[in-house]
Amino acid sequence: MTTCSVGQPGTCRPLGLQSGVGKVGSCHLFRHAMATLLLENGADLRYVQQMLGHARLNTTEIYTHVNIRKLIEVHQLTHPAKLPQAEKAEPSPNGADAPPSSL
């Protein structure tokens, strides 16, 4: 069985074609995609660090940029200030949402 190895050009292309994925890529591309998908789906950054074999956590942190972009997108779509008036929560009738009164 052939494996993707750093420093051995041309080992990933045949494996990618055999896999039926329909796209070509490099070992680095596969590693990056795996790390990004793991983080997007809630994997702990330290576990991803271990899987990638990174000695320092800040090397693995480069994969979090995708998560930050997604976070910004979700924030912009769901922040109450961006919602139409009809979608904003109505204050509760018992006044629980009212600011505290001064004493």
C-alpha positions in Angstrom: 0.0 0.0 0.0 1.3 3.4 -0.9 1.2 6.2 1.7 1.5 10.0 1.4 4.9 10.9 2.7 6.5 14.3 3.0 9.4 14.6 0.7 8.1 12.0 -1.7 6.5 14.0 -4.5 3.8 12.3 -6.5 2.6 9.9 -3.8 -0.7 11.6 -3.1 -2.0 12.2 -6.6 -2.4 8.5 -7.5 -4.1 7.9 -4.1 -6.4 10.8 -4.7 -7.4 9.4 -8.1 -7.9 5.9 -6.7 -10.1 7.2 -3.9 -12.8 8.4 -6.3 -12.9 11.9 -4.7 -12.7 13.4 -8.1 -10.2 16.1 -7.1 -6.5 16.2 -7.0 -4.5 17.6 -4.2 -1.4 17.4 -2.1 -0.7 15.8 1.2 -0.6 19.3 2.7 -4.1 20.0 1.3 -5.5 16.8 2.8 -3.9 17.6 6.2 -5.3 21.2 6.1 -8.8 20.0 5.1 -8.8 17.4 7.9 -7.6 19.8 10.6 -10.1 22.5 9.5 -13.0 20.0 9.4 -12.1 18.6 12.8 -12.0 22.1 14.4 -15.2 23.2 12.6 -17.0 20.2 14.1 -15.8 20.9 17.7 -12.5 18.9 18.0 -10.2 20.2 20.7 -7.2 22.2 19.4 -4.8 20.1 21.5 -6.1 16.9 19.9 -5.6 18.3 16.4 -2.1 19.4 17.4 -1.3 15.9 18.4 -2.7 14.4 15.2 -0.7 16.7 13.1 2.4 16.2 15.1 3.0 19.9 15.8 5.4 20.6 18.7 3.9 24.0 19.4 0.2 24.9 19.7 0.6 28.2 17.9 1.6 26.1 14.7 -1.8 24.4 14.9 -3.7 27.7 15.6 -3.3 28.7 11.9 -6.2 26.2 11.3 -8.5 28.3 13.5 -8.8 31.1 11.0 -11.6 29.3 9.3 -13.5 29.0 12.6 -13.1 32.7 13.2 -14.5 33.6 9.8 -17.5 31.3 10.5 -18.0 32.8 13.9 -18.1 36.3 12.4 -20.6 35.2 9.8 -22.9 33.6 12.4 -22.5 36.7 14.6 -23.5 39.0 11.8 -26.5 36.9 10.8 -27.9 36.4 14.3 -26.9 39.5 16.4 -30.1 41.1 17.8 -29.1 44.5 16.4 -29.1 43.1 12.9 -32.5 41.3 13.2 -35.7 42.9 11.8 -37.9 44.4 14.5 -40.5 41.6 14.2 -37.9 39.0 15.0 -36.5 40.7 18.2 -37.7 39.2 21.4 -40.6 40.9 23.1 -40.1 42.0 26.7 -41.7 39.6 29.2 -45.0 40.7 30.8 -43.6 40.2 34.3 -40.9 42.8 33.7 -38.0 40.3 34.0 -36.3 41.9 31.1 -36.6 45.4 32.5 -33.4 47.0 33.8 -33.0 47.1 37.6 -34.5 50.1 39.2 -32.2 52.4 41.2 -32.6 52.2 45.0 
